[in-house]
Amino acid sequence: MRNAGRITEWNDEKGFGFVVPNGDGIRAFVHISQFQRNSRRPVAGDLISYLPVVDECGRTNAQQIRHAGERVAPPGRHRFFRERCWGFVCLG
């Protein structure tokens, strides 16, 4: 089940921070790689939705992160964007 929360700490230089869920819950680690492609850079105070996942060490990590109000990117769109940006020809 997805959670909603606010990023309370963010280190843009290192690309990570922490989110505290709305209501009760455990603070989760946030990494820039878990945001949708083409999302804006996060900052402390941003509202996000995420999937909380507990790793093998018992730490809670935020995955599949979206900024509040951000639509889910359609599948396949990123491949075309990436190829166009790098100058490759899209064959599909």
Legacy VTK file of the C-alpha trace (Angstrom):
# vtk DataFile Version 3.0
C-alpha trace
ASCII
DATASET POLYDATA
POINTS 92 float
0.000 0.000 0.000
1.338 3.454 -0.945
2.050 6.061 1.707
1.938 9.831 1.494
4.433 11.934 3.385
6.745 14.928 3.479
10.476 14.933 2.775
12.007 16.176 6.025
15.678 15.986 5.038
17.263 16.188 1.574
20.944 16.237 0.517
20.822 17.223 -3.158
24.562 16.792 -3.599
24.316 13.118 -2.587
20.791 12.531 -3.949
19.134 11.167 -0.834
17.069 12.102 2.195
14.208 10.957 4.406
10.422 11.078 4.332
8.048 10.995 7.293
4.619 9.536 6.464
1.444 11.494 7.176
-0.102 10.276 10.423
1.703 7.443 12.141
4.548 5.534 10.583
8.248 4.974 10.282
10.621 7.418 8.592
11.859 6.032 5.263
15.047 6.513 3.265
14.527 8.316 -0.075
16.941 8.003 -3.028
16.842 10.079 -6.210
16.835 6.908 -8.346
13.364 5.986 -7.047
11.651 9.086 -8.513
9.949 8.828 -11.901
12.093 9.864 -14.836
11.598 13.493 -15.856
10.519 14.429 -12.309
11.820 17.656 -10.877
14.546 17.479 -8.239
13.131 16.966 -4.750
13.652 19.448 -1.924
12.978 19.314 1.813
9.286 19.952 2.442
8.016 18.269 -0.740
4.904 16.128 -0.456
5.366 12.721 -2.070
3.659 9.353 -2.378
5.739 6.195 -2.207
5.783 2.469 -1.634
7.475 1.633 1.706
9.730 -1.433 1.453
11.723 -2.989 4.297
15.173 -4.214 3.224
17.062 -7.254 4.546
18.585 -5.131 7.341
15.149 -3.991 8.579
15.423 -0.433 7.197
12.424 1.181 5.508
13.071 2.554 2.012
10.762 4.593 -0.208
10.320 3.153 -3.704
8.287 4.158 -6.776
8.237 7.779 -5.586
6.027 10.479 -7.120
5.603 14.119 -6.167
2.099 14.955 -4.927
-0.173 15.512 -7.925
2.306 14.012 -10.395
0.768 11.597 -12.874
2.137 8.116 -13.385
4.379 8.113 -16.455
3.107 5.740 -19.157
5.299 2.676 -19.797
7.638 2.860 -22.760
7.714 6.647 -22.879
11.090 6.861 -21.191
12.852 4.693 -23.785
11.869 7.017 -26.616
12.829 10.103 -24.618
16.209 8.637 -23.684
16.982 7.616 -27.272
15.961 10.994 -28.677
18.085 12.836 -26.151
21.170 10.748 -26.925
20.749 11.038 -30.692
19.750 7.441 -31.407
17.033 6.613 -33.873
13.875 5.179 -32.331
12.961 2.009 -34.196
9.855 1.148 -32.204
LINES 1 93
92 0 1 2 3 4 5 6 7 8 9 10 11 12 13 14 15 16 17 18 19 20 21 22 23 24 25 26 27 28 29 30 31 32 33 34 35 36 37 38 39 40 41 42 43 44 45 46 47 48 49 50 51 52 53 54 55 56 57 58 59 60 61 62 63 64 65 66 67 68 69 70 71 72 73 74 75 76 77 78 79 80 81 82 83 84 85 86 87 88 89 90 91
